[in-house]
C-alpha cells in the first residue's frame, strides 16, 4: 500500500491516541477548576447562577471549535465581573444578555477586520492595573458576603460599610469562608500527589461538607431547575441605545484584550501551534453571541484555566471542547449538588481570586520601569469610578508619560575637569520645547572659552538648530571657539535641508566599518573630518594614556587585504596589537625579509608581547595565485615564492586541508589555512621566537577569518576549531 493512502489513517490513529492520553485527562482537570470559578463569577456579577455555567459550556464548545488559540480555555472571567455587574444594575439581566450578544458581534467584526494585534498595543501596565483594580473591587464586594451580608453598589460604599458589617458578622458564613481562603492559599504547600486535585475544587467541596455537618444555617446557592430550565432569550432595551452600545463596546474591548493577552501568555507556555489572533476574536465573538442568546455571562479567554490546561498536558483544542461537555453534564445531572454550596464558600474563593489579580511582580515591574504612577492611578480609577473610566484615565496618563519621555532632552553645560574647556552635552530629542532649558545652559558658558558641543540627539528641529547656531556665532565673536561632536542620528548640517525627521539609529558598521565611497572630494580627508566630528573625543582619553609609549599584548601578522580589520575581529583597541601586514601573511624563512625581522625583534624583545598570532583569511588573492601556479605578475612572483612550502604541504594531504574540506571550504581557503599552519612552524623555529617561548612562555597561535560569515576559526597543526567567545585564552591572552 502506498504512503499516501496509508498516512491519513495513521494520522487519525495518532490523534485519537493523543486525545485519550493527553487531552481527555487535561479536560477533566480544567473542568474541576472551571466549575467553582464559573459559579463564583456569576454570584459576583449579580447574575443568575446558571448564567456562569452556560457561559462555561459555551466557552468550551464554541471557542473550542472556532477559536484560534489551540490550548486556551474560555469561559466567564473575573476580569469582566465589574463591568457585567454594572451593566446588570443599569439595564437589567435580560438587556445585559442582549448587550453580550451585541458585544460578540463587535468582536467578530474586529476579527474579520484583522485588527486583533492592535489590541496588544495597549500599555501592559494599564492592563495589569485594570486587573488589579478588578481584583480589589471583587475582594471588597465578596468580603461582605463572607461576613454574612450583601455587597453594596460601589467600592466606596463597600469600604465605608465594612466596619458595620464586621460588628454584625455571621459566624457560620465567616468560618466557611475562612476555610476556603485557608485551603486556597495553602494548597501549594501540600504533598505533591494531592496537588493533582485543583485547589478551588478541594476548598469548595471541603467547605460544603463542613456546612452540612456543623451547626448553623449558612446561605446557599439557589438554582431553580436544570441548566436547560435557565435558558432564556435576551430582551431588547427600552431606550438609551447609546448607553447600550457603549456597554457592548466596553465588554467587547475588555473581553478581546483579555483573550488576546491570555493567548500570548499561553503561547509562551508550550511549543505547539501559535495563536491565530484574528480567528480567536471571531471565535470569542461567536461564543459571546451564543452565550448571550442563551442567557449566559460574557465569555473570554481565561489565563487560570488555560495555564491549568497546559500544565495538565493538553495537546489540542479537544481539551477545551471536552471541558465544556463535562460542565454541561454536571449542570444537567447534578443540580442538587450545586445547591448545597454556601455563598460564603464562593465568596472566599473569589476573594482569593481577586487578591491574586493584584500581582506584586507587576507592581515591582511598574516601579522599575517608571510606570508606578500609571499603575496606581489606573487602579484607583477602576475601583472608585468604573472600569472604563479607570482604563481611559490610565491610557491617557500612559500616553502623556510616553510623550514626555519621547520629547525629553537632557542638556548640561559645565567645565571639563582639569581644563579650561567647557562641555555642552545635549542628549535626546531636541525641539522647540527644549529652548528655555537650552538657552539657559548655553548662557553659563563664559565669554572667550573653548566649548565642545556634544550632540547625542535623534531629532533636531529648526528652532533648536537656530538657537545652537546663533549662540555659537555670538560666542565665537567674543573670542571663544566652538567644536561640534555629533554622536546622534540627527546632524546640524541636515537641519536646513528639509523638514526635520527622526534619524535612523547608526550601528558600529555604519559609523566606522562600512566601506565609504565619496562621489567627489578626497575620501581620506572626508573620513578624517568625520572621525574628528564623531569619534575622536571617544578615543582621545585612551590615546592620551599611550602618548609616552605602547604596551601591546600581541604581535598580529596578517594579510594586507583591505577586508581584514584586526582590532575588530579580536575586539581589541588602540595599543593592544602590534600589527604586521604583507601579501599572504607570509614569514620569509632564513631572515630574507628585513622588515619582518625588525618587527619580530622589536615586538618580542623590546615590547615584550605575550602572543604572536598569524591570521589568514578566505578569498585570499595570494593563495589563489599560488594554487593556480604560473606567474602572478611583476613584483609578486619573487614574494610568493615564500608560499611554496604551503602549496607543497597542501598537495601532500595536510590534515588541516582535510579538516577544512570537511567543513565545506573551497580549495583556495583550504590552502590559506594550511599556509597559517606552515607559518606557525616557521615562526616557532625562528631564534627570537624560540627563545621567548622557552624563557617566558610566549604563545604562538593561528587564526583564519571567514569573510562571508564573519567567523574566526583557530588553526593548529592538527586542523581547525571553532573559538568560543568566552574562552580566547589559548588564542589571544587577553583582549582590550
N, C-alpha and C positions, 0 to 999 in steps of 0.2 A: 504493500500500500504506500502511496506517495506521502511525502512530508506534508503537502498542502491539505490532503484530505484527513490526515491524522491529527493535525495540530488543533483544530477547534475543539474536539472532544477532550484533548489533553489540557487545553487551557480551561475548559469548563470544569474538569475534574479538579484542577489546581485551585480554582476559585472556590469551589464547594468545600474543599479541604480547608482552605484559609478561613472560610466562613465559620465552619464548625470549630476549628482550633483557636481562632483569634476573635472574630467579630461577635460571635454568639456570647461567649463569656464576658467580653467587654460591654456588650449591650445590657446585660443583667446588672453589672456594677453601676453603669451610668443610670439605669432605671432606679436603683436603690438610692442614688444621690439625688436624682431629679424629683422624685416623688415628694419628700417632705419640703423641699425648696419651693416647688410649684404651689403647694398648699399654703405655705407661709407667705409667698409673694401675693397670692390672691387676698389673703387676710390683710396684709399691709396696704394693699391698694384700695381696700374698701369694696372690692368686687365680690360677686358670689364665689363661694369656694370652688364650685365646679369649673369656673372660668379658668383657673390655673391649670386644672387637669386637661381641659380642652386644648389650651394653648400648648401644653407639653406634648399631647398626642399629635396635634397638627405640626408643631415644630419638628417632631421626629419624622413623621411620614412625608410631609410636603417638602421641607427643606432637604430631608434625606434623599429625596429623588431628584429635585430640581436644583439644589444649591451647588455652588462652585467650590466649596471648601470640603475636601473629601473626609476629613476627620473631625470637623467642627460639629458640635451638637447644639441645637437651637431649642428655645422654649421661652417661658416667661422669665424675665431677668430683673434683678434688683435695681439695675440702672434706670429702668423705666417706671419704677414704683411711684416716685413722687409725681411725675407728670401725669401718670394714669389716675392717681388719686385726685389730683386737681381737676382733671377732665371729668371724672365721675361726679365730683362735688358740684361742678359748674353746669354740666349738661345732663346728668343722669346716666344710668347704666346703659340703656338701650341706645341712646345717641352716642355714648362713648364707643359702643361696638361699631356704629356706623363710621365714626372717626377713625377707628382702627382699619376698617375696610378702605377708607379714603387714603390713609397713610400707606397702606400696602400698594395701592395703585400708583402713588407717587414714587415708591421705591422701585417698582417695575419700570417706570419712566426713567428713573435715574440709571438703572442698569442698561436699558436699551439705548440710552444717550451716551453710554460708555464714559461716564464721568466718575466712575467709582473711585478711582485713585485720587481724585480731587479731595475727597473726604479725608484722606490721610494727611493732607496739608495742614490740618488743624494742629495748633501747637500742642505737643504731648502734655505739657504742664497744665493746660486748660482741661484736657480730658482727665488727667489724674485728679485734678482738683474737683472737677464735676462729680466723679465717682466718690471722692471723699465726702463732698457735700451731701450727696445722696445717702451715703452710709451713715453720716451723723444724723440726718433727718429721720431715717428709718429707725436708728437706735433710740432717738428721743421719742418717736411715736410708740414703739413697742415696749419701752420702759414702763409706760403707763399700763399697758396690757399685762405686763409681767407683775405689776403691783396689784392687779385685780381691778383696775379701772378701764377707761377707754381713752384712746388718743384724741387730741384736740385738732383743730383745723389748721394750725400753723405751728412752726417750730418755736416761735416766740411764746405762744400760749402753752405749748408742751413744756417749755422751760420754766415759765413762771408758776405753772400749776403743779410742778413736781413736788415742792415741799408739802402741799396739801395732800397729794396722793400718798406720800410717804407716811403721813400721820394716819391714813385710813387703809393701809395695805391689807390685802387678804393673804393670810399666812399660807394657805394651801397652794394658791396660784404662785406665790412668790417662791415657795420651796421647789415646786416642779420646774419653774423657770431656771432657778439656780442649778438644779441637777443637769438640765440641758446645757447650760453655759459651761458648767464644770467639765462635763463629758466632751463637749466640742473642743474646748481649749486644751484638755489633757489627753485627747485621743492619740496624738502623735507620739506620746511617750509610752504607750502600752506596748507589749511584746509584738514582734514582727508578724506573727501568724494572725493575731487578732486584727491587725491593721488592714487585712484583706477586706474586712467589713467596713462600709462607709461610716464615718463618724456621725454625720447628720442623722442617718437612719438609726444607728445604735442609740443616740441621745433621745430621739423622739419616741422610739419603742420603749426604752427604759422608763422615761417619764410617764408614758401612757400606762404602763403596768403599775407603776407606783401610785398613780392617781386612782387606780381601781382597787388597790389593796389598803391604802392609807385612808384614815378618816378625812372627811371634808368632801365638798362638792364643787370642784373647780368647773368653770365654764368651759364647755366643749364645743367642737366644730358642729355646725348644723348643715347637713347635706340632704336635701329633700329628693329622694329617689336616686336612680342611677344616672350615669353621665348623659345618657340619651334623653332623660327627662329634663335635663338642664339646658338642652339645646334650644335656642330661640333666635329669631330673626332680629336684626338691628332695627332701630327706629330712626326716622328722619327727624332732623332738628326743627324746632318751632322758631324760625327766625335766627338772627345772629349768625348768618353764614360766614361772615368774616372771622368771627371767633372760632367757628368750626374748622375752617380752612387753616387758620393759624395753629390750632391744636394738632390737626393732622400733620401739618408740615413739621411741627416740633417733634412729634413722635417719629415721623419718617426719618428726620435728620439724626436724632439721637440713636434710634434703632440701627440706622445704616452705619453710623460712625462706630458704634459699639461692636457691631457684627464684623466690620472690616478690620478694626484693631484687634479683635479677638482672633480673627483668621490669620493675621500677620503673626501673632504670638504663637498660635498653634503650628503654623508652618515651621517655626524655629524649633519645635519640639520633636519633629520627625523628619525622615529623609525621603518620604514618598512624594507623590504628586503635589505640586503647588496649587494655590488657590487661584481660580478664575474669578476676579473680583466683580466683574460686571454680571456674570452668571449668578454669583452669590447674592447680589442685590435683587435680581429677578426672583430667585428662589425665596428670599426673605419676604419680598413684596407679595408673592403668591400666597405664602403661608399666612401673612397678616390679613389678606383679603378673606381667606378661608376661615381663619380663627375668628375674625370679627363677625363674619356672616353666621357663624355657629354659636356666637355668644361667648367667645374666649378672649383672654387678655392678648395684648400685643406680643409678638414673638421677635426674638433677636438671638444672635449667636452668643452663647454664654461661656465664658472662659473657664469657670469652675467645672462644668460638665465636660467641656471639650478637653481640658487637661486631664481629667479623670479618664476619659475615653482613650487618650493616647497612652497614659500610664498603664491602663488595663490591657494594652496590647492590640487595640483595634488596627485593622489594616485597610479598611474601605468604608464607604458611606453606609454599608449594610448595618453597621453597628448602630448608627444614629437612627436609622429606619426601624430596626428591631426594638430599640428602647421605647419608641413611640407605641409599638404594638404592646409591649408589656404594661405601659401606663394605661392603655385602653382596656386591656383585660382586667387589670386590677380595679380600675374605676367602675367597671360594669359589674364585676363579680364580688367585690369586697367593699361595698359601700358602707356596711356596718362597721368595719374596722376603722375607716376614716372618721366616723362619727364618735369614736371613743377618744380621739386625740384632744387633749386640753389646749385651749387657745394660748395659755401661758407657755406651753411647751414650744409652740411655733414662735411665740414672742421671743423666748430665749434663743431659739435658732436664728431668728432674724437679727437680734441684737449682735450676735457674734458675726453674722454675715456683714452687717453694717459696719461694725468696727474693723473688720478685715479689709473693707474697701478703703480705709484710711491707712495707707502703707507708709511706714517710716522710711523705707528706701526712696519713695517718691519725694518725700519732704527733704531728705538729705540731698537728693539729686537737684531739686529746685534751689536749694541753698548754694550748692556748689556752682551751679550754672547762672546764678544771679537772678533766678526767676521766683524767689520765695514770695515777693510781694504779689505777683500774679497769682500764685497758688492760694495765698491767704485771702485775697480779695474775691477770687472766684468761689472759694468755699463759703465765705460769709454771704456772698450774693445768692448762691444756691440755697443755703439754709434759711436765710431770713427774708429773701424776696421770693423768687421762684426759680426753677431750674433754667428756663430760657433766658431770663434777665441776668442771672448769675453768669451763664456761659457767655452771653453777649458782652457783658462788662469785662469778663476775663479776656476774651478775644481782643477787645478794643485796647485794654491795658497792655496785652502782649504785643499787639501791633505798634502801640506807641513806644514801648520799650525797644522793640526791634528798630523802629525808625530812628530813635535816639542813638542806638548803637551804630547804625549804618552811617549816619551823618556826623558822628562824633569824631573829633580830631584832637590829638594831643599836641600841644605847642609849648615848648620850653626854650628859654634863652638864658645862657649863663657862661661865665668864663671857663675855659678849659684848664683843668688843674695844672699848675706849674708853668703856665704860659700866659701871655697877654692876649691870646686869641679868644674870640667868642664863638660859641656853637649855638646855632638856632636850629632846633630839631622840630620838624613838622611831620606828624605821623597820623595817617588815617584818611578821611575823606574831607578834602579842603574846599569848602564852598563859601558863599557869601555869609552863611550863618556863622562862620568862624572869624569874620572880620573884627569884631570887638576884641576877641582874645588875641588874634594875630597882631593887630596894631599895637596892643598893649605890650606884648612880649618884645616886638621889634623895637619899641621905644626904649627898652632897657639897654640896648647896645650903645656904648659910649661913642662919641664922635671920634673919627680917626682910627678906630680899632679895626684889626683884621677880623673878618667874620666868615664863618663857614656855615652855609645854609644846607642842612641835610634834609632832603625831601624823600620821605617814605610814604608817598600818597598814591592811592589808586584812582583818585578823581580830583581834578583841579579845574574849577570853572574860571571864567574870565575875570570875575571880581577879585578872587583870591590871587590870581596871577598878577593882576594890575597892582594890588596892594604890595605884593612882594617886590615887583619890578620897580615901582615908584620909590619904595623905601631904599632899594639897592642903589638906584641912581642918585638919590639925595645923599646917601651915606658915602658914596664914592666922591661926591662933590666936596665933602668935608675932609678929604684926605684918607678915608678908610678904604679897605678893599673887601670885595665880596666874592667868595668862591662857592659854587654850587656842587653838591654831591646828590645825584638823583638815583635813589635806590628803588623807588616805587615804579609802578607801571605807567603813571601819568607824568609827562615831562613838560617843563616850562616852554620848550620850543614848539610844542604842539598846541599850546593854549589859544593861539590866534589863527590856527589853520582851519578851524571848523568848529561845530558845536562840540562842547565837552562830552567825552564818552569815558566810561569806566574801562581802564586798561586791562588787557589780558595778563594774568599773572605769569611772570617770566620764570623759567626754570634755570638751573645751572647751565644747561646746554644752550639756552637762548642767550644768557649773559656772557658766557665765557668760551664755550666749546664749539658752538655751531659754526661751520665754515662760512665766512662772510665775503661776499663778492660785491665790491662797490662799482657802480656804473661809471663813476667819474672820480677823479682825485686819487690820491695815494692811499691804499687800504691800510698800510702800516701806520701812517700818521693819523688817519681817522681812528684806527684801533687804539693808538696811544691816547688820543683825546678822550675816547670812551672809557679807557682804563682810568685816566685821571678823574673823570667825572663820576664814575660808578664804583670803582674797586680800590683805587689807590689808598684811600683812607682806611680801608679794612685791613690791608696787608702792611700798612705803614708801621704800626706798633711792632709787628713780628720782625720786619726787616730792620727796624731800629735796634733790636736786640742782637742782630747779626752784623752790625756795621763794622765791628772790630775783628771779625773772624768767623769761620764756619766750622761746624762740628757735625758733618753728615754721618748717618749711621750706616749708609750703604753706598758702594760703588755699583752703578747700574749701567751695564753695557747693553745697548740695544741698537736696532736698525735706524738708519737715517730717515726712514719712511715717515712722511708728514702725518700719517694717521695714528701714530703711536705717541701718546702723551703720558710719559712715565709717572708723573705725580698724580695723575687722575687714576690710573689703573692700580696704583699702590696706595691710594688715599693718603698721600703724604703732602708736605708743604714746603715752602722755601727753607733751604738749609738742611733738608733731610737726605737728598740724593746727590751724589757726585756722579754726573752722567757723562758717559762716553757714547758717541753715536758714529757709526760708519755703515757703509752699504753691506748688508747681510749679517750685521753683528758678528764679525769675524775676529779671531785672535791670530795674528801672524806669528807662527812659531819661529823660534830662533832669534827673537829680537829684531825682526825685519820691519817693524812698524815703530818708529821712534816716538811718534805721538802717543801710541798706546802704552809704550814702555814708561814714558814720563808720567802719564796719568796713573798707571798702576803703582809706581813707586811713591808718588805724591800722596795718593789716597790712602795707601796701606801704611806707609812708614811715617808720613808727616801728619796726616789727618786721623789715622788710627781707626778706619772704618771697621765695623764688625762683620759686614757681609759683602760678598761680591756676587752679583746677580747677572746672568746672561738671559736676555729676553728676546725670543724670536716672535714671529707673527705670521698670520695667514696671508695668502696672496702676495707673498714677498717676491718682488721682481728679480732679486739676485738669485733666489732659489729656482725660479722659473728658467732663468738663463742657464744655470748650472745643469738642471735636469734635461734641458733641450740640447746642450752641447753646442759646439760651433763657437763662432765669435759673438761676443756681446757688444762689441763696438769699441772704438778707440778710448783708451783710458780706463776701461773696465776689465779687460782681459787680464791685465797684469795684477789687478787686485783680486779678482775672483779666483785666481789660482790658489789662494789660501783656503778656498772652499772645496777643493778637490778631495781631500780626505773624507769630508762628509758625504760626497757623492759615492765614493768607494764603499764606505760603510753601509750606505743605503742599499746599494746593489748587492751587498753581501748578506742581506737579510737581517739587518739590525733589529733587535727586539722592540726598540722604540718605534720603528716604522711599522712593525706588525701591530703594535698596540694602537697606533694612530689609524691604521687601516680598519681595524675592528670598530673603532669609534666613528667611522664614516668619513674620515678626512681624505682629501684628494692627494695625488702623488706629490705635488709641489709642497703642500703643507706637511706631508709625512717627512719629506727631506728637511724642511725647516726645523722640525722637532729633532730629527737626528743631528742636524747641524748644532743645535743647542747642546746636546749631549756631548758632541765631539769638542766643542769649545770649552766645556766644563773640564774635560780631561786635559786639554792643553793648558788651561789656567792652573789646574792643580799641580801640573808639572813645572810651572814657572817658579824660579828660585824665590822671588819675593813673596809670592802667594804661598808656596810650600812652607817657607819659614814661619810666616804669620799663622798658618793653620796649626803648625806644631807648637809654637811658643804661646799663642794666646787664643787658640780656638776659633780662628777666622772661619766663617761659614761660606761655602761656595755652592750656589744653587741655580737652577734653571727654571725659566717660565716660558710659556707660549700664550700669546694673546690672539684669540679668535675674534677678528674684527666684526664679523656679521652678528655674532651672538653677544659680543662684549663680555666674553668669559675668559678668565685667566686660568690656565692649567699648569700644574707643576710637572717638570720634565726631569727624569732621573735616568741613570744608565739602564734601568730595567724597563722603563716605559713612561706612561703619563698617568696623572691622577688629578681628580678634582680638588680644589682648595676650598675648605670651609672657612668662611669669613672670620669666625671667632678664633680660629687656630692657624695663625700665619707664622708661628714661631720657627718652623723648620724652613721657611722660605725667606721671610724678612724678619729680622729680630724684633723690630718694633716700628710702628707707624706714627705718623705725626698726629 
